[in-house]
Amino acid sequence: MRSRVKGKVLRSKKSRDIGLRIKKLRAKFSLFMIFIILITSIFVGTSPIEVRAANSSMYVKPVLKDAQGNEYVVDWTNATTDNIMAVAMYDKNKDTSDNLVPVKVVRKDNPNLKYWAYIDISPFDFDEQITNRIGTFKLNGFILADRGLVVYGLPTDVDNNDYREDRYRYLGFDINGQPYSNIDFPNDVSSGLHPKDKHWIYRPWEDDRVISSRNGIDSPSIYYRTQKDQAKQWLSTMVWQDPSTGEVTRAVDDGYTPDELLETFHIQSPPSKYTNGTARGWHDTYVN
């Protein structure tokens, strides 16, 4: 029987409250992004369906506040139009190294108060834009401010992107220029197995099935190539969830070594003081 390969997404939460300055256009006050975070940085593995069934999200959502304590949320009312507008604002600005990322926000206690703002990403360790084989893509301020994820471009920039239950399979592109997997996209198939019991593919970027699959990868993460020791530290805190009981355990406590995790999971973006980290793995569904 022919084996099949399925991709999984893991994610992380960071360990300290961090404020990000957001400069509001044509106004003299700033907003601050603050993470509600955990004690340690962790990668969390779970399926999108399980997350929704629990009516919660495994990533930490940023909280936006101004100096007076007023809380804001990202305004997704006209998401498609506003994301296009955000790209236009980037282009109008022309300066691709000023560390300002546009996003539209709305006052939480007064939905009539909507503003365009610039997120100041100067404290971040990532770029305003990336270039891959398809083109050059800007950092998506909407996803950064709403979900704390480092995504470049739009879902519509990814060729043949699936759309199901009001969700795209890919949010855009990751730091590596690869399609950024959306944890909230419905599972294609769920085996019900605990992640520790799945047959994870060693070095998926060298596996012909992964390389030839739609939106697979053919090279390891930049962190695998340039920061192996740091990547192993991130992955050694990776946890995953039992789909039957909901229990969360660390992969290293389930018998996986940091070296094995490094050779198995593709880091889309690392956990940081400012953002959720995510990683992607593939497993052989025939073996499972």
N, C-alpha and C positions, 0 to 999 in steps of 0.2 A: 504494500500500500504506500502511496506517495505521502511524504510528510509535508506539513505546512508550517509556516512561520508566523507567529503573532507578536506584535509589539506591545510593550507595556510601558507605562510612565510612572516614575517615582518622583516625589517632591520633598522639599525641606522647609523647615521653619527656623527662624533665627533667634538668637538668645538675648538681645537687648533692645530696649526702646530706643528708636532712632528717629530724629526729626529731619525731614527734608524740606528745605525752603522752596516754596512755590511763589514765583513772582507774578502777581496779578497785573494784567495789562491795563494801562491807563489808570492806575490806582496806587496809593501809597501805603499798602499793607501787604503782609505776606501770609500765606497759608503754611501749615506745617503738616507733614505726613508722619504719623507715628504708628509703629507696628505694635500690635498686641502679640507678644511673642512668648516662646517657651524658654525654659532654663537652658537647654542645650540645642545646638543645631542638629536637625535630624532630617533624614530623607524618609518620606512616608510612601509606602506602596499600597495601593488599593485600586479597585476598579471604579470607573465612573458611576456605574449603576449602584454600587454599594454606598458611594458618597451621597447620592441623591436620596437613596432610601432612608438614610439617617438624617436627611434634611440638614446637612451640614457640609462644609467644605474642608478638605484636609490642608489647604494652604491658608496662610494668615492674611486676612484682608487688611490693607492699610486703613488708617483713620486720618482724615484730613481736617485740620483745625486752623483757624486764624489766631492772631495774637490775643483776641478777646475771648477765645474759647468757643467761638461758633464752629459748628461741625459742617463739613461739606461732603458730598459724594460725587462720583463721576456721573455726568449727565449723558445717558445713553439714548435719549429721546430720538435723536436723528443720527444714530450711530454711523450709518454709511456715509451720509452727507458730511457729518462733522469730521470723520476720519479723513475724508478727502480734503476737507478744509484744512485740517491739521498739516497734511502734506504740503498744501499750498502755502501755509504759513512758514513752514520750513524753507520752501523754495524762495519765498519773498525775503526771508531773513538772510539767505545766502551764506551766512557764517555757519559752517558745519562743525565748528570747534568752540562755540560759545557756551556749550553745556546747557542750553535751554530747550526744553521739550514741551510742546504745546498740548493742552488738554482742556476740555470743557467741564466745569463743575457747577453744582447747584447747592444752595444752602439747604441743609437738611430740614430745618424748621420753617423754611419759607421757599417752596418750589418755584416761586416767581423770580427769585434772585439767582440768575444764571450768569456765569462769567467765563471768558476765555482766560486761561492762566498759563504761565510757563513754569514747568518744574525745573529747578536748578539741580542738575545731576553732577555738578562738579565734585561732590564727595564720593561719587560712585567709581567703581573700577571697571567701567565698560564704556564703549564708544557711542556717539550720537547716531552713527550709521554703520552699516556693513555692506560689503560688496561680495556677491557670490557669482556663480556662472550665469545666473539669470539677469542680474542687474544690481543696482544700489538701492538699499532700503533704509528708511529712517526708523529710529526707536519709536515704538508705539506708546505714547503717553497715556492713552486711555487704559490699556491693559496694565501698564506699570503702576498707575495710581489706583486702579480698582482691584487688581489681584496681586500686585507685587511681583509680576513676572517680567523678565527681560525679553521682549519679543520685538522683532523688527518687521516692518511692513504690515500688510493686512492679510486676512484669510484668503481674500480673492487674488492675492499675488501668487499663491501656491497653485501650480497647475493641477487640474483635475481634483480639486479639493472636495471631499464628500461633505454633504450638508444633511443632517438628520436631527429631528426633534429640536429644531431651532439652534443647532450647534454645528460648528465646523469641526472637522477632524483635526485640522491644523490651524493654529492661531496666526501664523506668519512664519518667520524664520528665527532660528536661535542664533547665539553668538557665533556658532560654527558655520552659519549660512545654510544649515539644514532645516527642513520643515519642523516647526515647533509643535509637538504633539499636545493636543488638548485633553487634559485629564477628564473633563466633563463630557466628552463625546461618548455616546453609548457603546458598550462592548459589542464587537462583532459576534463573539462566542465567549461563553464563560464556562470553564471546566469545573469550577467549584473547588479546585485544589488550592491548598495553601501555597503562597509564592515560594516557600522554601522547598516544596516538592516538585516544582516545575523544572523542566529540563532547559535551563538557560543556555543560550548559545555562546560559546567561548569566542571572543573577538568577532563579534557580529559584522564588523566592517571588513572582515576577510572572508565571510561566508557568502558563497555565490547566491544562495536563496535570499539573503537579506539585501545584497547588492542589487539583485535583479528585481526585487519587489518594488511596487510603486512607492515612491518617496522613501526608499530605504537609504542606507548610508554606505559610502565606499571609503571612508577614512575616519580615523578615531577623532575624538574631541581634542580641541586645542589644549585642554588641561591634561589629557593623556600624553600629549606630545611634549609639553613644556613644563608641567608642574605635577609630576607623578606623585611625589611625596605628599603634596598638599591635597591632591585628588584622593589619595588613599585615606587621609584623615577625614575628609568629607564623607567618603563612602563608608568608613568604619562606623559612622553614627547612623547609617541608613537603617530605617525600620520598615516593616511591612505588616499587613493586617490579615488575620485569618478571616476569610469570607464567611465562615460558618459561625464563629463566635464573636468576631469583631476585636479580638485580642490583638494588640500591637506588640511586636517583638523586634529586637535588633537582628539584622542579618548575621552579624558576627556571633551573636549568641545562639544562632541556629546552625552554626558550623561553617559559615563562610568566612574566609580570611580577607583582609583588605586587598591583598594582591589578586585574589579571585574576583572580587567585586570590580576592581580596576579593569580587569580584562574582560568583564562581562557587560558592564553598564556604560552607556554613552552619556556623558554629562552635557545637558543642553545649556544650563547655566548653573553656577555654583551658589550655595547659600552664602549670604553676606549680611552685613549689619543692616542693609537696606531692602533686600529682596529675598523672595523665596527661591530656593534652588530646585532644579528638576533634573532627572536623569531618565534615560530610556533604555529598555532592554528588550530582547527578542527571545522567545522560547519556542521549542519545537512542539506543536500541538499534537502530532502523531504519537510522540513518546509520552506526552501527558495524557 
